[in-house]
Amino acid sequence: MQLWIGDTITEFENSEKGLKMLLEAVEKAADSSGLILSHMLVDEVAVYDEHREYLETNLENIQKVQVEFQSIGELVQSILISAAAYLERSIPAVENLAESFYTDVNTDTWQNLSDFLEGLQWLSQSTEAMDDLPGLADIVEDYEKWNIYCQKVRELQAIATELDEPLQYTDYVSVGDLLLYEVLPQMRELLAAVPSLK
């Protein structure tokens, strides 16, 4: 299989040993460039996470692995753009979800709740990951606003955990109330708090 990093092409065996060497080469390229792995194009399939697992699963057939790097600033910007887009899409979806807990709880309701909680988990994990990045204070325009954003994410996560108890007791009216009167206002505040970059 071929590893493409920029204009450099390196050949590796389609074996465990070759895969290990390929991943070491990617890590070395990231370290020397000061950039972060954005994603891999594995035979034209974009793989954004769990790279090793994907490569191991498809090891026998892989022909080309193209690596895309990005700066920390580009990474933070893409995550913040995704977070804002998620919140904009989710606010009306959560309003509808709350209404369905008042009227007709069905399989769509449970799927929508699951989707919301999964998105919230991504939001929380991505915020934690960004908060751990070196030099974040030099990337965001207003570090105070960044801290407010992080706090709002934690508050939203805490409110969402309050859904557990009424769900256990099938108290769907309380679930709808929590979504409508606590989750939604927090999501709106969070959307307004998404920080800008320098």
KOLFIFI-981584 format. One record per residue (C-alpha): residue in one letter; x, y, z. Coordinates in steps of 0.02 Angstrom, whole numbers, plus 50000, padded with zeros to 5 digits. Last residue first. Example, Ala and Ser with C-alpha at 12.3 -4.5 7.8 and 13.67 -1.06 7.14 Angstrom:
BEGIN
s506844994750357
a506154977550390
***
This chain:
BEGIN
k495785176950793
l494445163750817
s492645166450868
p491745159051017
v490075149951020
a489145159151160
a487545163251063
l487355144751019
l487615140251202
e486275152451259
r485055144851134
m485525127251191
q485255132251374
p483535139351332
l483115122951242
v483715111151379
e482805119551525
y481025124251478
l480655113551326
l481745098351357
l481425097951543
d479555100551517
g479475086751385
v480365074651502
s479195079851643
v477685076251532
y478455059451486
d478485052751663
t478935035151607
y479695032151780
q481435028651712
l481245042851587
p480795054951728
e482425050151817
d483605050051668
l483125067151596
e484145075851733
t485695069951640
a485235082251502
i485295096651625
a487065092051676
q487635090951494
l486865108051459
e487795115251609
r489445107651550
v489195115051376
k488745131951451
q490345131651556
c491395127951402
y490575142451308
i490875154251455
n492715148951457
w492845152351270
k492025169451296
e493385173451423
y494685167651297
d494085180451171
e494765178650993
v495175160251009
i496855154650941
d498135161851064
a497135155751215
l497105138451134
g499005137551141
p499085119151183
l497455109651156
d496595103051313
d495075114451295
m494865108151117
a494705090051176
e493485094851314
t492425104551189
s492455089951066
q491915077851202
s490455088851260
l489815092351084
w489995074051035
q489015068851190
l487675081651148
g487545074550974
e487315057051044
l486005063351167
f485035071851027
d485135056550914
s484515045351056
l483075057251089
n482645057350904
q482695038350898
w481585037151053
t480325049350980
d480355040550812
t479935024150900
n478395031950980
v477915044251117
d476385053551054
t475765069751133
y476775077951270
f478385068351235
s478135072351051
e478095090951091
a479785089851177
l480525081251024
n479825094650909
e480665108151013
v482235097351017
a482245096650826
p482005115550815
i483545118250925
s484535103950850
r484875110950678
e485575127550742
l486505118350882
y487325106150761
a487815120250643
a488605129950787
a489545114350844
s490125110350666
i490795128050644
l491645126650814
i492435109950766
s493045116750599
q493785132050683
v494665121950818
l495455110550687
e495975125150577
g496775133750726
i497675117750778
s498395116850602
q497825103750479
f498465087350410
e497765076250272
v498485058950246
q498225048950086
v498195030150107
k498215020749942
q498065002249897
i497124994550041
n496414977250006
e497234966150138
l497194979450275
n495324983150271
t494924979350453
e496664984550512
l496555001150420
y494845005050493
e495415000350668
r497005010650653
h496075025950590
e494795026250731
d494305043650677
y494055054350523
v494135041250384
a493725048150211
v493555034150083
e494575037849923
d495625021849938
v495945026750118
l495815045650127
m496445049450301
h495865063050418
s496345079050508
l498005073350580
i498705087950678
l500105099550624
g501795103750702
s502625097950541
s503915086650622
d502675079050744
a501325076050612
a502585068050493
k503245056850633
e501475051350677
v501095047350495
a502725037550478
e502335027850638
l500625023650568
l501405017050407
m502705006750502
k501354998550608
l500324995150453
g501814987150366
k502134975950517
e500304970950525
s500354967150339
n499924975750175
e501744980050147
f502224998350141
e502685010049998
t503055028450026
i502425043149922
t502945060949962
d502015075049873
g500945079150024
i500945063650131
w500405049050023
l500605031650096
q500545017749966
m500005000050000
***
